[in-house]
Structures are given as C-alpha cells and as structure tokens.
Amino acid sequence: MSPTTSDTSAEPLIPSGGSPPEAVLAEIEAARTADADWRGGRTFSLIYNTGDHVLEEMLEEVSRRFLHENALNPYAFPSLRRFESEVVDATAELLHGTPRAGTLTSGGTESILMAVKTSRDIARAGGRPATNLLVPRSAHPAFAKAAHYLDVEERRIELGDDLRVDVDAMAGAIDEGTFLLVGSAPCYPYGLIDDITSISELAASRDLLCHVDSCLGGWMLPWWERLGRPQPVFDFRLPGVTSMSADIHKYGYTFKGASTVLYRTRDMVRQQYFFFDGWPGGMYGSPAAAGARPAAPIAGAWAVIRHLGEEGYLRFARDTLEAFNAYRSGINLIEGLAVTGEPDFCSFEFTADPGSEVAVDVGAVGDFMDDRGWHIDRQQGGLHLMLSPYHARVVTEFLSDLRAAVAAGGTGRGRQATYGGVG
Ligand SMILES: Cc1ncc(COP(=O)(O)O)c(C=O)c1O
C-alpha cells in the first residue's frame, strides 16, 4: 500500500508485512522520547501523579484484565455493572447525592454533554423552549462544545472582581429560553469555586436547573473539607443543585476514561438514557454518549476507590494541600510574580505582579522553565499550574528555577496560550 500521509518519503502506514511485538514496542519507545516526563513531577496538567507505584501497578494489572471486555452490554459482564453502580454511588456519597442517580462516562466533557442534554430534555418535557444555558466565562469549554452539539446557545457570563461569576449578571441574562445555570467547583483557569449557593438559589427561584461542574474538585474538595479546610458548600447539600460532574480520572487517581455525571433524582438520570427499538439488531439502550464502552476504566475506577479508601484519599489530599500552600506562597514571595486571585483549589494561574517594581515578562519565565524541563501551560493571563500529590516532592527545585527565571529576565518567544489541541 502506498503512503497516505503528505510525507511521500514515509513508510507505508499499513506495512506489507507485520513486525514482531518486540520490534513494534521498540518503535513505540523510540516515538515516546519527546513525550513529557510526568513521572518526575515536571508536568502540571494532564496527569494526576501520585508517585505511588503500588497503585500504578495495580491499575496496570486491572486494565490488562479488562482490556478486551465491552461495557456496551452490562448483562454480559455483571462485574462491570456492579463496578459502575458502586463507583457512581461512591461519588454520590462523597457529594451528598442520591444513590443510583448517575452514570459513568468517558470523561468530564462527556459528563457535561450528558448533563446539558438531560437538563434540556427535562425542561422541554416541562413545556419550555430550553434554548440557552448560562455559564461563567471561566467555565470549561466542554459547555460550549455541548451547546454546539445540542444546538442550544451557550451564554458566557462575566466574572466579578474576585474572578467568580457575577451572579447578578447571570440573573439579568435569564430569559424565557434559559433552562440551565452553571457554576464551577472549581474552574480550571483560576481554581476558584463560584458562588454555588447563590447560583443554585437563583436557579430554584426561577424554576431552572443548575449544574455544578466539579470535574476537578469532586474527588478532592470533600477530603479537604474533612481535613478542616474552610471552603464553601458546592454539592447536593444545596437544594437547588440538580446535577453535578465529578471525574475519577482526575483526583480520583485512576487512568483516563472515567467520570461521573450525577443527578438529584433517579427520575432525572432516566432522561439521560437513549433507547431505540426500530432496528433489526434488537432493542438498543445506552446510558451515555458512547456505544461500545471500554471496560478497563470502569474496573480501574472501582479498583482505585477500593485500594485507597478514605485513608488513602485523605493522605493524597493532605499532600496536595501542602503542595498547594507551598507553591502559592513561594510564588507570591518572588518579587515580580503573583498568583491570580485567591484560589480555592490547586489549579491556578500566576503572572507578572502589576503592583511590583520588578517588570517581568511572564512568557520569558515560561520559556526559561521549559528550557529547564518543566511543562507549564500558558493561558491568556499567565502561566498555569495544576498540582498533584507528587508535586510536593519538587517544590524546592521548582521555586529555585522560578526565581532563576525571573532573575534571567528577557522577552518571551511568544508561545501561544493553548489548552488541548488538534493535531
Ligand atoms: C473544571 C473542568 N471541567 C471539565 C473538564 C473536562 O474534563 P475532560 O478533560 O475529562 O473531558 C476539565 C478538564 O480539565 C475541567 O478542569
């Protein structure tokens, strides 16, 4: 077969003859040499690194055992049905939700897509046009994507001075087409928890649905609360909250492919399911967006909860909280740099301090750190860090390089602010 890439000198993508596994694995290793070194704690997003080898090896074994199974038909694999419902219920327990009122999905984006779809359908079943949802400007782009897929309008609401959504502005933007108000707990860019009490009260007072995106915080903030950290209530304890998203593949510490979407009632989750009875293949029923569903993330999510238990989650929560305090105060102590806002969570921005006499080009700081092997995301206002338990081990080295970066000065090479990407 001839090459199908634009690079005509490339090997054919489907070789005429196969290669033995060792050769394929060697090629894979060679291809990975430029990949981010997340194990050393130098990557700040994408991976939630615990540094716990026993946990890692267990997850590798679980994924090996469930590599070939398919969760499309839960009756063929009752183990997966059990794991899925127990993971959903464990998350509901953590967030004061209702047992059996949610599903697992492949990730935060799918959970958000499902929550927006279900909310739209519930509102329409109640006779409303349900044409728009109101989300904070800092909310994850998954809401924009959901709105695009579902052909509803996403209206981004400005943030107040504290960088949390301006709830008065949200109230002013409600019209007869509005069906859903959204808050983040926390948002990714600044690690701030929106005023979920006010958003959910506003939703309830206007007979609207209210989704709390706790994809990031859902598996961390409840442990911080148990450790005695002061933080606002953001979950189903607030009566106006009607749905939530919380990812196990983030601070639940399993591998990618596991998030939960939860509803206040079992009736609501039923609106998420899709059934089709007009096919010669038989009745088709599907809880979320995917058809065939990988089994390994379901088993992995269950296994990590079993393995860590409350004690393990509290240990990692304490490590991450300590790391968060150390990075935040260490950065604020560097003349010329400042953390943006007063983050509630270990996902936050830092940038040039506008009140400092030391003028810093934060792009140059990022480039310097890149050259020292750190992978720090750029966002529109500055540099972004998201901390995992392992980052507690590299804080001294990080802050020392950061001080050196500020001292080096210079001008940035202009690397763009990006999140995710299209290859
Ligand atoms: C607050 C928040 N919501 C949603 C998402 C989307 O999750 P996923 O990347 O698993 O689709 C993210 C991802 O980082 C996030 O930070």
PDBQT file of the ligand as one rigid body, heavy atoms in Angstrom, charges set to zero:
ROOT
HETATM    1  C1  LIG A 501     -13.353  22.156  35.502  1.00  0.00    +0.000 C 
HETATM    2  C2  LIG A 501     -13.263  21.161  34.384  1.00  0.00    +0.000 A 
HETATM    3  N1  LIG A 501     -14.394  20.713  33.803  1.00  0.00    +0.000 NA
HETATM    4  C3  LIG A 501     -14.374  19.829  32.800  1.00  0.00    +0.000 A 
HETATM    5  C4  LIG A 501     -13.188  19.332  32.313  1.00  0.00    +0.000 A 
HETATM    6  C5  LIG A 501     -13.193  18.377  31.153  1.00  0.00    +0.000 C 
HETATM    7  O1  LIG A 501     -12.758  17.105  31.542  1.00  0.00    +0.000 OA
HETATM    8  P1  LIG A 501     -12.167  16.064  30.495  1.00  0.00    +0.000 P 
HETATM    9  O2  LIG A 501     -10.871  16.642  30.023  1.00  0.00    +0.000 OA
HETATM   10  O3  LIG A 501     -12.022  14.816  31.302  1.00  0.00    +0.000 OA
HETATM   11  O4  LIG A 501     -13.136  15.910  29.395  1.00  0.00    +0.000 OA
HETATM   12  C6  LIG A 501     -11.987  19.756  32.890  1.00  0.00    +0.000 A 
HETATM   13  C7  LIG A 501     -10.700  19.273  32.417  1.00  0.00    +0.000 C 
HETATM   14  O5  LIG A 501      -9.649  19.602  32.916  1.00  0.00    +0.000 OA
HETATM   15  C8  LIG A 501     -12.024  20.716  33.940  1.00  0.00    +0.000 A 
HETATM   16  O6  LIG A 501     -10.904  21.176  34.501  1.00  0.00    +0.000 OA
ENDROOT
TORSDOF 0
